[in-house]
Amino acid sequence: MIQKQTWVKIADSSLAKWSKTFQLYGGFSRANTSTGNFIKGSVRIVQPPIQTYKGFTVRIIMKGKVSKILITRQVYNSLFFNWLGINFKLNSGIILKKKKIPSSQHILGPTTRNIRFKKYILFFHFIF
């Protein structure tokens, strides 16, 4: 259950670490969301940029950048169709560039299976 003003850890290989939500997609008076849904948030904590090596440049994400985020893990217990529940220690998500395109190539940590059923992704390696 992710609500407005919730801190979300970014679980991809971009330089952003933490984001804060300010809008929930999926309805006019939506109060909370779960895994597999989108939120809009601003990046609050950013990792320092990595040194360039032989012309390799790093795409820098600035603090305060507003972006669309796909929720991959949540602390609240999420139930599946077979009454199996799972919860994680942190809320986490992936920053998206466009509708279903992630901003980075790698996703860190496990994700839930219902995201794969919604066909948002073809790039997850660790599926719970």
MOPAC internal coordinates of N, CA, C and O (Angstrom, degrees):
PM7 1SCF
backbone

  N    0.0000 0     0.00 0     0.00 0    0    0    0
  C    1.4382 1     0.00 0     0.00 0    1    0    0
  C    1.5194 1   108.49 1     0.00 0    2    1    0
  O    1.2310 1   120.84 1   -80.76 1    3    2    1
  N    1.2863 1   116.00 1    99.24 1    3    2    1
  C    1.4508 1   120.51 1   179.34 1    5    3    2
  C    1.5156 1   108.10 1  -104.71 1    6    5    3
  O    1.2310 1   121.14 1   -54.60 1    7    6    5
  N    1.3239 1   115.43 1   125.40 1    7    6    5
  C    1.4530 1   121.88 1  -178.00 1    9    7    6
  C    1.5213 1   109.71 1  -111.35 1   10    9    7
  O    1.2310 1   120.71 1     2.03 1   11   10    9
  N    1.3279 1   116.25 1  -177.97 1   11   10    9
  C    1.4542 1   119.57 1   175.02 1   13   11   10
  C    1.5209 1   109.93 1   -67.13 1   14   13   11
  O    1.2310 1   120.61 1   -28.39 1   15   14   13
  N    1.3182 1   116.45 1   151.61 1   15   14   13
  C    1.4650 1   125.02 1  -178.46 1   17   15   14
  C    1.5245 1   112.77 1    65.84 1   18   17   15
  O    1.2310 1   119.61 1  -155.47 1   19   18   17
  N    1.3437 1   118.35 1    24.53 1   19   18   17
  C    1.4588 1   122.65 1   177.75 1   21   19   18
  C    1.5262 1   109.35 1   -94.32 1   22   21   19
  O    1.2310 1   120.37 1   -41.49 1   23   22   21
  N    1.3232 1   116.90 1   138.51 1   23   22   21
  C    1.4564 1   121.97 1   176.86 1   25   23   22
  C    1.5152 1   108.89 1   -83.96 1   26   25   23
  O    1.2310 1   120.80 1   -46.42 1   27   26   25
  N    1.3463 1   116.07 1   133.58 1   27   26   25
  C    1.4583 1   122.58 1  -178.49 1   29   27   26
  C    1.5203 1   108.55 1  -125.21 1   30   29   27
  O    1.2310 1   120.32 1   -51.10 1   31   30   29
  N    1.3276 1   117.00 1   128.90 1   31   30   29
  C    1.4691 1   121.39 1   176.57 1   33   31   30
  C    1.5186 1   108.57 1   -80.76 1   34   33   31
  O    1.2310 1   120.60 1   -44.84 1   35   34   33
  N    1.3259 1   116.46 1   135.16 1   35   34   33
  C    1.4556 1   121.16 1  -179.49 1   37   35   34
  C    1.5274 1   108.54 1   -84.59 1   38   37   35
  O    1.2310 1   120.40 1   -55.85 1   39   38   37
  N    1.3441 1   116.84 1   124.15 1   39   38   37
  C    1.4559 1   122.34 1  -171.15 1   41   39   38
  C    1.5197 1   112.69 1  -106.81 1   42   41   39
  O    1.2310 1   119.67 1  -150.00 1   43   42   41
  N    1.3267 1   118.24 1    30.00 1   43   42   41
  C    1.4514 1   119.51 1   175.06 1   45   43   42
  C    1.5226 1   109.49 1  -123.47 1   46   45   43
  O    1.2310 1   120.58 1     2.49 1   47   46   45
  N    1.3221 1   116.49 1  -177.51 1   47   46   45
  C    1.4573 1   119.89 1  -172.45 1   49   47   46
  C    1.5257 1   113.13 1   -88.93 1   50   49   47
  O    1.2310 1   119.49 1  -162.87 1   51   50   49
  N    1.3176 1   118.57 1    17.13 1   51   50   49
  C    1.4602 1   120.20 1   173.66 1   53   51   50
  C    1.5285 1   109.17 1   -75.31 1   54   53   51
  O    1.2310 1   120.34 1    -9.23 1   55   54   53
  N    1.3087 1   116.96 1   170.77 1   55   54   53
  C    1.4593 1   120.36 1  -176.20 1   57   55   54
  C    1.5283 1   113.08 1   -80.94 1   58   57   55
  O    1.2310 1   119.71 1   174.04 1   59   58   57
  N    1.3189 1   118.16 1    -5.96 1   59   58   57
  C    1.4597 1   120.95 1   178.39 1   61   59   58
  C    1.5253 1   109.60 1   -75.59 1   62   61   59
  O    1.2310 1   120.53 1   -38.53 1   63   62   61
  N    1.3324 1   116.59 1   141.47 1   63   62   61
  C    1.4614 1   120.59 1   179.19 1   65   63   62
  C    1.5257 1   112.35 1  -109.88 1   66   65   63
  O    1.2310 1   120.16 1   131.35 1   67   66   65
  N    1.3361 1   117.30 1   -48.65 1   67   66   65
  C    1.4593 1   121.18 1  -176.59 1   69   67   66
  C    1.5252 1   109.50 1  -131.26 1   70   69   67
  O    1.2310 1   121.34 1   -33.61 1   71   70   69
  N    1.3238 1   115.03 1   146.39 1   71   70   69
  C    1.4530 1   121.78 1   178.37 1   73   71   70
  C    1.5242 1   108.59 1  -134.05 1   74   73   71
  O    1.2310 1   120.79 1   -25.90 1   75   74   73
  N    1.3241 1   116.10 1   154.10 1   75   74   73
  C    1.4614 1   121.32 1   178.79 1   77   75   74
  C    1.5235 1   108.62 1  -119.69 1   78   77   75
  O    1.2310 1   120.34 1   -51.33 1   79   78   77
  N    1.3397 1   116.96 1   128.67 1   79   78   77
  C    1.4609 1   120.90 1  -175.42 1   81   79   78
  C    1.5181 1   111.02 1   -80.82 1   82   81   79
  O    1.2310 1   121.01 1   -33.29 1   83   82   81
  N    1.3287 1   115.67 1   146.71 1   83   82   81
  C    1.4503 1   119.16 1   172.78 1   85   83   82
  C    1.5188 1   112.77 1  -137.81 1   86   85   83
  O    1.2310 1   119.42 1   175.99 1   87   86   85
  N    1.3292 1   118.71 1    -4.01 1   87   86   85
  C    1.4568 1   120.48 1   175.00 1   89   87   86
  C    1.5160 1   109.28 1  -147.88 1   90   89   87
  O    1.2310 1   120.88 1   -39.54 1   91   90   89
  N    1.3403 1   115.92 1   140.46 1   91   90   89
  C    1.4589 1   122.40 1   178.29 1   93   91   90
  C    1.5219 1   107.91 1  -113.29 1   94   93   91
  O    1.2310 1   120.26 1   -53.23 1   95   94   93
  N    1.3229 1   117.12 1   126.77 1   95   94   93
  C    1.4566 1   120.78 1   178.97 1   97   95   94
  C    1.5160 1   110.80 1   -84.62 1   98   97   95
  O    1.2310 1   120.55 1   -27.59 1   99   98   97
  N    1.3325 1   116.56 1   152.41 1   99   98   97
  C    1.4557 1   120.72 1   173.54 1  101   99   98
  C    1.5097 1   115.07 1   113.39 1  102  101   99
  O    1.2310 1   119.05 1  -157.30 1  103  102  101
  N    1.3149 1   119.42 1    22.70 1  103  102  101
  C    1.4538 1   120.40 1   176.62 1  105  103  102
  C    1.5113 1   112.16 1   152.76 1  106  105  103
  O    1.2310 1   120.76 1   -20.89 1  107  106  105
  N    1.3081 1   116.15 1   159.11 1  107  106  105
  C    1.4563 1   120.94 1  -175.78 1  109  107  106
  C    1.5195 1   111.84 1   -71.29 1  110  109  107
  O    1.2310 1   120.09 1   133.52 1  111  110  109
  N    1.3276 1   117.43 1   -46.48 1  111  110  109
  C    1.4644 1   121.01 1  -177.26 1  113  111  110
  C    1.5247 1   110.92 1  -114.11 1  114  113  111
  O    1.2310 1   120.32 1  -135.11 1  115  114  113
  N    1.3043 1   116.99 1    44.89 1  115  114  113
  C    1.4583 1   121.26 1  -178.39 1  117  115  114
  C    1.5171 1   110.09 1   -73.40 1  118  117  115
  O    1.2310 1   120.31 1   -48.41 1  119  118  117
  N    1.3323 1   117.02 1   131.59 1  119  118  117
  C    1.4578 1   121.16 1  -176.32 1  121  119  118
  C    1.5188 1   112.60 1  -100.02 1  122  121  119
  O    1.2310 1   119.81 1   147.45 1  123  122  121
  N    1.3501 1   117.97 1   -32.55 1  123  122  121
  C    1.4619 1   120.50 1  -179.30 1  125  123  122
  C    1.5162 1   110.19 1  -151.63 1  126  125  123
  O    1.2310 1   120.88 1   -18.80 1  127  126  125
  N    1.3337 1   115.92 1   161.20 1  127  126  125
  C    1.4594 1   121.98 1   178.21 1  129  127  126
  C    1.5187 1   109.59 1  -130.23 1  130  129  127
  O    1.2310 1   120.68 1    -8.05 1  131  130  129
  N    1.3186 1   116.31 1   171.95 1  131  130  129
  C    1.4565 1   121.56 1   179.12 1  133  131  130
  C    1.5233 1   109.17 1  -132.81 1  134  133  131
  O    1.2310 1   120.35 1    10.87 1  135  134  133
  N    1.3259 1   116.94 1  -169.13 1  135  134  133
  C    1.4598 1   120.45 1  -177.07 1  137  135  134
  C    1.5214 1   110.58 1   -66.37 1  138  137  135
  O    1.2310 1   121.00 1   -35.66 1  139  138  137
  N    1.3176 1   115.70 1   144.34 1  139  138  137
  C    1.4560 1   121.48 1  -179.30 1  141  139  138
  C    1.5094 1   113.92 1    90.67 1  142  141  139
  O    1.2310 1   119.37 1   175.65 1  143  142  141
  N    1.3269 1   118.80 1    -4.35 1  143  142  141
  C    1.4573 1   121.93 1   179.59 1  145  143  142
  C    1.5199 1   109.98 1  -102.97 1  146  145  143
  O    1.2310 1   121.10 1   -13.61 1  147  146  145
  N    1.3239 1   115.50 1   166.39 1  147  146  145
  C    1.4582 1   121.75 1  -178.75 1  149  147  146
  C    1.5157 1   111.10 1  -101.94 1  150  149  147
  O    1.2310 1   121.15 1   -31.81 1  151  150  149
  N    1.3271 1   115.41 1   148.19 1  151  150  149
  C    1.4601 1   122.27 1   171.48 1  153  151  150
  C    1.5141 1   107.81 1  -134.40 1  154  153  151
  O    1.2310 1   120.63 1   -16.09 1  155  154  153
  N    1.3058 1   116.40 1   163.91 1  155  154  153
  C    1.4562 1   121.18 1   172.30 1  157  155  154
  C    1.5109 1   107.18 1  -114.09 1  158  157  155
  O    1.2310 1   120.93 1   -50.04 1  159  158  157
  N    1.3204 1   115.82 1   129.96 1  159  158  157
  C    1.4587 1   120.08 1  -176.41 1  161  159  158
  C    1.5070 1   111.38 1  -145.54 1  162  161  159
  O    1.2310 1   121.50 1   -14.67 1  163  162  161
  N    1.3144 1   114.74 1   165.33 1  163  162  161
  C    1.4595 1   120.14 1   177.00 1  165  163  162
  C    1.5292 1   109.03 1  -113.66 1  166  165  163
  O    1.2310 1   121.12 1   -38.55 1  167  166  165
  N    1.3152 1   115.46 1   141.45 1  167  166  165
  C    1.4629 1   121.37 1  -178.68 1  169  167  166
  C    1.5211 1   108.49 1   -73.46 1  170  169  167
  O    1.2310 1   120.18 1   -53.08 1  171  170  169
  N    1.3227 1   117.26 1   126.92 1  171  170  169
  C    1.4646 1   122.03 1  -176.85 1  173  171  170
  C    1.5189 1   113.20 1  -108.17 1  174  173  171
  O    1.2310 1   119.57 1   139.61 1  175  174  173
  N    1.3256 1   118.42 1   -40.39 1  175  174  173
  C    1.4625 1   121.90 1  -179.06 1  177  175  174
  C    1.5242 1   108.02 1  -121.58 1  178  177  175
  O    1.2310 1   120.98 1   -51.34 1  179  178  177
  N    1.3395 1   115.72 1   128.66 1  179  178  177
  C    1.4535 1   121.91 1  -175.55 1  181  179  178
  C    1.5192 1   108.91 1  -123.77 1  182  181  179
  O    1.2310 1   120.68 1   -38.67 1  183  182  181
  N    1.3414 1   116.30 1   141.33 1  183  182  181
  C    1.4501 1   122.43 1   174.72 1  185  183  182
  C    1.5273 1   109.10 1   -72.71 1  186  185  183
  O    1.2310 1   119.40 1   -32.89 1  187  186  185
  N    1.3194 1   118.75 1   147.11 1  187  186  185
  C    1.4627 1   118.71 1   175.28 1  189  187  186
  C    1.5245 1   110.59 1   -65.31 1  190  189  187
  O    1.2310 1   119.63 1   -33.50 1  191  190  189
  N    1.3447 1   118.32 1   146.50 1  191  190  189
  C    1.4705 1   120.23 1  -176.70 1  193  191  190
  C    1.5247 1   112.00 1   -66.73 1  194  193  191
  O    1.2310 1   121.48 1   -30.64 1  195  194  193
  N    1.3144 1   114.77 1   149.36 1  195  194  193
  C    1.4525 1   122.32 1  -179.56 1  197  195  194
  C    1.5284 1   108.78 1   -82.45 1  198  197  195
  O    1.2310 1   119.97 1   -31.50 1  199  198  197
  N    1.3279 1   117.67 1   148.50 1  199  198  197
  C    1.4603 1   122.03 1   178.54 1  201  199  198
  C    1.5292 1   110.10 1   -64.58 1  202  201  199
  O    1.2310 1   120.92 1   -36.59 1  203  202  201
  N    1.3309 1   115.85 1   143.41 1  203  202  201
  C    1.4597 1   119.73 1   177.25 1  205  203  202
  C    1.5239 1   109.72 1   -77.31 1  206  205  203
  O    1.2310 1   120.79 1   -32.64 1  207  206  205
  N    1.3168 1   116.10 1   147.36 1  207  206  205
  C    1.4534 1   120.95 1  -178.50 1  209  207  206
  C    1.5232 1   108.92 1  -137.29 1  210  209  207
  O    1.2310 1   120.35 1   -64.36 1  211  210  209
  N    1.3254 1   116.94 1   115.64 1  211  210  209
  C    1.4644 1   124.78 1   177.48 1  213  211  210
  C    1.5263 1   112.11 1    53.07 1  214  213  211
  O    1.2310 1   120.68 1  -132.15 1  215  214  213
  N    1.3014 1   116.30 1    47.85 1  215  214  213
  C    1.4558 1   120.31 1   176.17 1  217  215  214
  C    1.5072 1   115.32 1    83.61 1  218  217  215
  O    1.2310 1   119.24 1   177.61 1  219  218  217
  N    1.3387 1   119.05 1    -2.39 1  219  218  217
  C    1.4640 1   121.40 1   178.32 1  221  219  218
  C    1.5220 1   108.70 1   -76.55 1  222  221  219
  O    1.2310 1   120.04 1   -59.71 1  223  222  221
  N    1.3069 1   117.54 1   120.29 1  223  222  221
  C    1.4615 1   121.03 1  -178.62 1  225  223  222
  C    1.5213 1   109.96 1  -106.00 1  226  225  223
  O    1.2310 1   121.15 1   -29.70 1  227  226  225
  N    1.3033 1   115.41 1   150.30 1  227  226  225
  C    1.4599 1   122.30 1  -178.91 1  229  227  226
  C    1.5264 1   108.02 1  -108.20 1  230  229  227
  O    1.2310 1   120.79 1   -47.66 1  231  230  229
  N    1.3235 1   116.10 1   132.34 1  231  230  229
  C    1.4559 1   120.37 1   177.38 1  233  231  230
  C    1.5256 1   108.08 1   -75.32 1  234  233  231
  O    1.2310 1   120.29 1   -60.00 1  235  234  233
  N    1.3082 1   117.04 1   120.00 1  235  234  233
  C    1.4637 1   121.66 1  -174.58 1  237  235  234
  C    1.5211 1   109.67 1   -93.48 1  238  237  235
  O    1.2310 1   120.60 1   -50.15 1  239  238  237
  N    1.3240 1   116.46 1   129.85 1  239  238  237
  C    1.4629 1   122.34 1   173.09 1  241  239  238
  C    1.5126 1   106.76 1  -100.58 1  242  241  239
  O    1.2310 1   120.90 1   -57.31 1  243  242  241
  N    1.3167 1   115.88 1   122.69 1  243  242  241
  C    1.4572 1   121.03 1  -176.53 1  245  243  242
  C    1.5321 1   110.51 1   -83.90 1  246  245  243
  O    1.2310 1   121.20 1   -26.14 1  247  246  245
  N    1.3102 1   115.31 1   153.86 1  247  246  245
  C    1.4572 1   121.42 1   175.50 1  249  247  246
  C    1.5207 1   108.69 1   -68.05 1  250  249  247
  O    1.2310 1   120.16 1   -44.78 1  251  250  249
  N    1.3236 1   117.30 1   135.22 1  251  250  249
  C    1.4528 1   122.61 1  -179.59 1  253  251  250
  C    1.5144 1   114.16 1    91.96 1  254  253  251
  O    1.2310 1   119.37 1  -177.06 1  255  254  253
  N    1.3312 1   118.80 1     2.94 1  255  254  253
  C    1.4596 1   121.42 1   179.43 1  257  255  254
  C    1.5247 1   109.49 1   -70.27 1  258  257  255
  O    1.2310 1   120.60 1   -50.14 1  259  258  257
  N    1.3135 1   116.45 1   129.86 1  259  258  257
  C    1.4654 1   121.84 1   179.25 1  261  259  258
  C    1.5218 1   107.59 1   -90.46 1  262  261  259
  O    1.2310 1   120.36 1   -51.45 1  263  262  261
  N    1.3318 1   116.92 1   128.55 1  263  262  261
  C    1.4538 1   120.29 1  -177.13 1  265  263  262
  C    1.5235 1   110.41 1  -148.12 1  266  265  263
  O    1.2310 1   121.74 1   -17.44 1  267  266  265
  N    1.3317 1   114.28 1   162.56 1  267  266  265
  C    1.4532 1   121.75 1   177.06 1  269  267  266
  C    1.5224 1   108.08 1   -88.94 1  270  269  267
  O    1.2310 1   119.98 1   -43.03 1  271  270  269
  N    1.3359 1   117.64 1   136.97 1  271  270  269
  C    1.4591 1   122.69 1  -174.43 1  273  271  270
  C    1.5280 1   109.23 1  -127.44 1  274  273  271
  O    1.2310 1   120.45 1   -45.62 1  275  274  273
  N    1.3336 1   116.75 1   134.38 1  275  274  273
  C    1.4508 1   122.94 1   173.59 1  277  275  274
  C    1.5180 1   108.68 1   -96.50 1  278  277  275
  O    1.2310 1   119.73 1   -56.12 1  279  278  277
  N    1.3305 1   118.12 1   123.88 1  279  278  277
  C    1.4636 1   122.63 1  -177.49 1  281  279  278
  C    1.5289 1   109.24 1   -76.94 1  282  281  279
  O    1.2310 1   120.42 1   -54.78 1  283  282  281
  N    1.3444 1   116.81 1   125.22 1  283  282  281
  C    1.4650 1   121.07 1   179.45 1  285  283  282
  C    1.5216 1   113.01 1  -108.64 1  286  285  283
  O    1.2310 1   119.83 1   146.22 1  287  286  285
  N    1.3275 1   117.92 1   -33.78 1  287  286  285
  C    1.4668 1   121.05 1   179.28 1  289  287  286
  C    1.5250 1   108.88 1  -136.67 1  290  289  287
  O    1.2310 1   121.08 1   -29.84 1  291  290  289
  N    1.3454 1   115.53 1   150.16 1  291  290  289
  C    1.4590 1   119.79 1   176.29 1  293  291  290
  C    1.5186 1   109.90 1  -143.84 1  294  293  291
  O    1.2310 1   121.51 1   -24.41 1  295  294  293
  N    1.3196 1   114.71 1   155.59 1  295  294  293
  C    1.4653 1   121.07 1  -178.28 1  297  295  294
  C    1.5214 1   110.70 1   -74.79 1  298  297  295
  O    1.2310 1   120.52 1   143.17 1  299  298  297
  N    1.3216 1   116.61 1   -36.83 1  299  298  297
  C    1.4653 1   121.57 1  -178.97 1  301  299  298
  C    1.5225 1   109.75 1   -65.53 1  302  301  299
  O    1.2310 1   120.28 1   -39.53 1  303  302  301
  N    1.3210 1   117.07 1   140.47 1  303  302  301
  C    1.4577 1   122.54 1  -176.88 1  305  303  302
  C    1.5188 1   110.20 1   -65.57 1  306  305  303
  O    1.2310 1   119.71 1   -61.77 1  307  306  305
  N    1.3377 1   118.16 1   118.23 1  307  306  305
  C    1.4555 1   121.96 1   179.12 1  309  307  306
  C    1.5204 1   109.25 1  -103.34 1  310  309  307
  O    1.2310 1   120.89 1   -50.54 1  311  310  309
  N    1.3228 1   115.90 1   129.46 1  311  310  309
  C    1.4580 1   121.98 1  -177.64 1  313  311  310
  C    1.5223 1   109.75 1   -95.93 1  314  313  311
  O    1.2310 1   120.93 1   -35.61 1  315  314  313
  N    1.3360 1   115.83 1   144.39 1  315  314  313
  C    1.4496 1   121.83 1   175.56 1  317  315  314
  C    1.5178 1   109.48 1  -101.54 1  318  317  315
  O    1.2310 1   120.69 1     0.01 1  319  318  317
  N    1.3440 1   116.28 1  -179.99 1  319  318  317
  C    1.4625 1   120.21 1  -176.04 1  321  319  318
  C    1.5254 1   112.49 1   -67.22 1  322  321  319
  O    1.2310 1   119.46 1   159.58 1  323  322  321
  N    1.3332 1   118.63 1   -20.42 1  323  322  321
  C    1.4622 1   121.36 1   179.29 1  325  323  322
  C    1.5297 1   111.34 1  -100.13 1  326  325  323
  O    1.2310 1   119.62 1  -157.93 1  327  326  325
  N    1.3227 1   118.33 1    22.07 1  327  326  325
  C    1.4592 1   125.98 1   177.62 1  329  327  326
  C    1.5206 1   112.48 1    62.31 1  330  329  327
  O    1.2310 1   120.57 1  -153.75 1  331  330  329
  N    1.3044 1   116.52 1    26.25 1  331  330  329
  C    1.4539 1   121.51 1   174.49 1  333  331  330
  C    1.5203 1   107.96 1   -94.49 1  334  333  331
  O    1.2310 1   120.51 1   -54.64 1  335  334  333
  N    1.3175 1   116.63 1   125.36 1  335  334  333
  C    1.4595 1   120.69 1  -178.02 1  337  335  334
  C    1.5147 1   111.77 1  -107.78 1  338  337  335
  O    1.2310 1   121.04 1   -30.79 1  339  338  337
  N    1.3323 1   115.61 1   149.21 1  339  338  337
  C    1.4612 1   120.26 1   178.44 1  341  339  338
  C    1.5202 1   107.88 1  -145.89 1  342  341  339
  O    1.2310 1   120.98 1   -38.21 1  343  342  341
  N    1.3257 1   115.73 1   141.79 1  343  342  341
  C    1.4603 1   120.40 1   174.00 1  345  343  342
  C    1.5207 1   108.87 1  -139.65 1  346  345  343
  O    1.2310 1   120.92 1   -21.59 1  347  346  345
  N    1.3266 1   115.85 1   158.41 1  347  346  345
  C    1.4490 1   122.58 1  -177.77 1  349  347  346
  C    1.5199 1   109.47 1  -119.81 1  350  349  347
  O    1.2310 1   120.31 1    -5.46 1  351  350  349
  N    1.3170 1   117.02 1   174.54 1  351  350  349
  C    1.4595 1   120.54 1  -178.96 1  353  351  350
  C    1.5179 1   112.98 1   -83.98 1  354  353  351
  O    1.2310 1   119.88 1   156.14 1  355  354  353
  N    1.3401 1   117.84 1   -23.86 1  355  354  353
  C    1.4637 1   121.68 1  -177.69 1  357  355  354
  C    1.5114 1   110.41 1  -135.01 1  358  357  355
  O    1.2310 1   120.76 1   -28.60 1  359  358  357
  N    1.3293 1   116.16 1   151.40 1  359  358  357
  C    1.4480 1   121.57 1   168.42 1  361  359  358
  C    1.5221 1   107.96 1   -79.53 1  362  361  359
  O    1.2310 1   120.17 1   -46.03 1  363  362  361
  N    1.3193 1   117.27 1   133.97 1  363  362  361
  C    1.4598 1   118.45 1  -179.32 1  365  363  362
  C    1.5214 1   110.16 1  -145.88 1  366  365  363
  O    1.2310 1   121.47 1   -20.66 1  367  366  365
  N    1.3358 1   114.80 1   159.34 1  367  366  365
  C    1.4466 1   120.75 1  -178.08 1  369  367  366
  C    1.5163 1   112.12 1  -155.67 1  370  369  367
  O    1.2310 1   121.26 1    -2.65 1  371  370  369
  N    1.3362 1   115.19 1   177.35 1  371  370  369
  C    1.4560 1   123.12 1  -178.17 1  373  371  370
  C    1.5193 1   108.25 1  -120.05 1  374  373  371
  O    1.2310 1   120.26 1   -45.76 1  375  374  373
  N    1.3200 1   117.12 1   134.24 1  375  374  373
  C    1.4620 1   121.05 1   176.86 1  377  375  374
  C    1.5189 1   109.03 1   -79.17 1  378  377  375
  O    1.2310 1   120.64 1   -48.18 1  379  378  377
  N    1.3491 1   116.39 1   131.82 1  379  378  377
  C    1.4565 1   121.95 1  -179.48 1  381  379  378
  C    1.5218 1   110.39 1  -109.70 1  382  381  379
  O    1.2310 1   120.57 1   -36.46 1  383  382  381
  N    1.3389 1   116.52 1   143.54 1  383  382  381
  C    1.4584 1   121.47 1   176.22 1  385  383  382
  C    1.5199 1   110.16 1   -83.32 1  386  385  383
  O    1.2310 1   120.92 1   123.13 1  387  386  385
  N    1.3141 1   115.84 1   -56.87 1  387  386  385
  C    1.4481 1   121.66 1   179.67 1  389  387  386
  C    1.5150 1   108.17 1  -117.08 1  390  389  387
  O    1.2310 1   119.77 1    29.90 1  391  390  389
  N    1.3098 1   118.04 1  -150.10 1  391  390  389
  C    1.4518 1   120.47 1  -172.59 1  393  391  390
  C    1.5308 1   113.11 1   -60.23 1  394  393  391
  O    1.2310 1   120.17 1   125.55 1  395  394  393
  N    1.3365 1   117.28 1   -54.45 1  395  394  393
  C    1.4689 1   120.20 1  -178.73 1  397  395  394
  C    1.5197 1   111.97 1  -129.81 1  398  397  395
  O    1.2310 1   119.45 1  -159.79 1  399  398  397
  N    1.3115 1   118.66 1    20.21 1  399  398  397
  C    1.4616 1   121.80 1  -177.39 1  401  399  398
  C    1.5196 1   109.03 1  -103.30 1  402  401  399
  O    1.2310 1   119.39 1   -57.60 1  403  402  401
  N    1.3396 1   118.78 1   122.40 1  403  402  401
  C    1.4670 1   119.93 1   179.49 1  405  403  402
  C    1.5229 1   111.38 1   -75.62 1  406  405  403
  O    1.2310 1   120.65 1   -23.53 1  407  406  405
  N    1.3233 1   116.37 1   156.47 1  407  406  405
  C    1.4607 1   120.21 1  -178.44 1  409  407  406
  C    1.5136 1   112.17 1   -82.16 1  410  409  407
  O    1.2310 1   119.57 1   162.89 1  411  410  409
  N    1.3292 1   118.43 1   -17.11 1  411  410  409
  C    1.4669 1   120.98 1   179.36 1  413  411  410
  C    1.5264 1   109.20 1  -128.97 1  414  413  411
  O    1.2310 1   120.92 1    -7.73 1  415  414  413
  N    1.3280 1   115.85 1   172.27 1  415  414  413
  C    1.4522 1   120.03 1  -173.47 1  417  415  414
  C    1.5214 1   113.64 1   -92.19 1  418  417  415
  O    1.2310 1   119.63 1   152.24 1  419  418  417
  N    1.3234 1   118.31 1   -27.76 1  419  418  417
  C    1.4627 1   120.91 1  -173.38 1  421  419  418
  C    1.5204 1   110.74 1  -115.74 1  422  421  419
  O    1.2310 1   121.40 1   -34.99 1  423  422  421
  N    1.3331 1   114.94 1   145.01 1  423  422  421
  C    1.4546 1   121.46 1   176.18 1  425  423  422
  C    1.5148 1   107.68 1  -116.23 1  426  425  423
  O    1.2310 1   120.80 1   -46.72 1  427  426  425
  N    1.3282 1   116.07 1   133.28 1  427  426  425
  C    1.4485 1   121.48 1  -174.36 1  429  427  426
  C    1.5266 1   110.11 1  -100.09 1  430  429  427
  O    1.2310 1   120.68 1   -49.30 1  431  430  429
  N    1.3212 1   116.31 1   130.70 1  431  430  429
  C    1.4505 1   120.94 1   173.95 1  433  431  430
  C    1.5151 1   114.01 1    90.36 1  434  433  431
  O    1.2310 1   120.69 1    -6.27 1  435  434  433
  N    1.3386 1   116.29 1   173.73 1  435  434  433
  C    1.4617 1   121.15 1  -178.77 1  437  435  434
  C    1.5267 1   112.08 1   -78.03 1  438  437  435
  O    1.2310 1   121.34 1   -20.73 1  439  438  437
  N    1.3183 1   115.04 1   159.27 1  439  438  437
  C    1.4634 1   121.64 1   175.67 1  441  439  438
  C    1.5220 1   108.80 1  -133.84 1  442  441  439
  O    1.2310 1   120.44 1   -11.44 1  443  442  441
  N    1.3135 1   116.76 1   168.56 1  443  442  441
  C    1.4576 1   120.40 1   179.98 1  445  443  442
  C    1.5143 1   110.48 1   -88.42 1  446  445  443
  O    1.2310 1   121.08 1   -19.62 1  447  446  445
  N    1.3103 1   115.55 1   160.38 1  447  446  445
  C    1.4550 1   121.62 1  -173.98 1  449  447  446
  C    1.5269 1   112.89 1   -75.31 1  450  449  447
  O    1.2310 1   119.73 1   156.10 1  451  450  449
  N    1.3328 1   118.12 1   -23.90 1  451  450  449
  C    1.4528 1   119.44 1  -175.78 1  453  451  450
  C    1.5282 1   112.62 1   -68.90 1  454  453  451
  O    1.2310 1   119.76 1   161.56 1  455  454  453
  N    1.3046 1   118.06 1   -18.44 1  455  454  453
  C    1.4610 1   119.99 1   174.85 1  457  455  454
  C    1.5190 1   109.79 1   -71.45 1  458  457  455
  O    1.2310 1   120.08 1   142.86 1  459  458  457
  N    1.3115 1   117.45 1   -37.14 1  459  458  457
  C    1.4642 1   120.12 1   177.84 1  461  459  458
  C    1.5277 1   110.64 1   -69.35 1  462  461  459
  O    1.2310 1   119.76 1   146.03 1  463  462  461
  N    1.3251 1   118.07 1   -33.97 1  463  462  461
  C    1.4569 1   120.66 1   179.13 1  465  463  462
  C    1.5261 1   111.43 1   -67.90 1  466  465  463
  O    1.2310 1   120.21 1   149.40 1  467  466  465
  N    1.3239 1   117.21 1   -30.60 1  467  466  465
  C    1.4633 1   120.14 1   178.90 1  469  467  466
  C    1.5260 1   112.33 1   -79.44 1  470  469  467
  O    1.2310 1   120.21 1   177.02 1  471  470  469
  N    1.3209 1   117.21 1    -2.98 1  471  470  469
  C    1.4585 1   124.51 1   175.84 1  473  471  470
  C    1.5187 1   112.63 1    60.98 1  474  473  471
  O    1.2310 1   120.55 1  -146.50 1  475  474  473
  N    1.3357 1   116.56 1    33.50 1  475  474  473
  C    1.4514 1   119.87 1   173.05 1  477  475  474
  C    1.5132 1   110.59 1   -75.71 1  478  477  475
  O    1.2310 1   120.72 1   151.15 1  479  478  477
  N    1.3238 1   116.23 1   -28.85 1  479  478  477
  C    1.4329 1   118.13 1  -166.02 1  481  479  478
  C    1.5041 1   112.32 1  -133.28 1  482  481  479
  O    1.2310 1   121.84 1   -32.02 1  483  482  481
  N    1.2869 1   114.08 1   147.98 1  483  482  481
  C    1.4513 1   121.78 1   169.17 1  485  483  482
  C    1.5198 1   109.45 1  -126.81 1  486  485  483
  O    1.2310 1   120.01 1  -173.13 1  487  486  485
  N    1.3326 1   117.58 1     6.87 1  487  486  485
  C    1.4514 1   120.41 1  -170.34 1  489  487  486
  C    1.5115 1   113.59 1  -115.89 1  490  489  487
  O    1.2310 1   118.57 1  -167.85 1  491  490  489
  N    1.3147 1   120.32 1    12.15 1  491  490  489
  C    1.4595 1   120.93 1   178.07 1  493  491  490
  C    1.5220 1   109.83 1   -82.60 1  494  493  491
  O    1.2310 1   120.95 1   -43.52 1  495  494  493
  N    1.3234 1   115.79 1   136.48 1  495  494  493
  C    1.4539 1   120.76 1   177.84 1  497  495  494
  C    1.5240 1   111.40 1  -100.10 1  498  497  495
  O    1.2310 1   119.85 1   143.38 1  499  498  497
  N    1.3245 1   117.89 1   -36.62 1  499  498  497
  C    1.4508 1   122.00 1  -177.18 1  501  499  498
  C    1.5166 1   108.35 1  -108.68 1  502  501  499
  O    1.2310 1   120.12 1   -75.85 1  503  502  501
  N    1.3364 1   117.38 1   104.15 1  503  502  501
  C    1.4576 1   122.67 1   179.86 1  505  503  502
  C    1.5168 1   108.49 1  -110.18 1  506  505  503
  O    1.2310 1   120.65 1   -52.17 1  507  506  505
  N    1.3190 1   116.36 1   127.83 1  507  506  505
  C    1.4527 1   121.19 1   178.72 1  509  507  506
  C    1.4949 1   110.10 1   -77.65 1  510  509  507
  O    1.2310 1   120.10 1   180.00 1  511  510  509

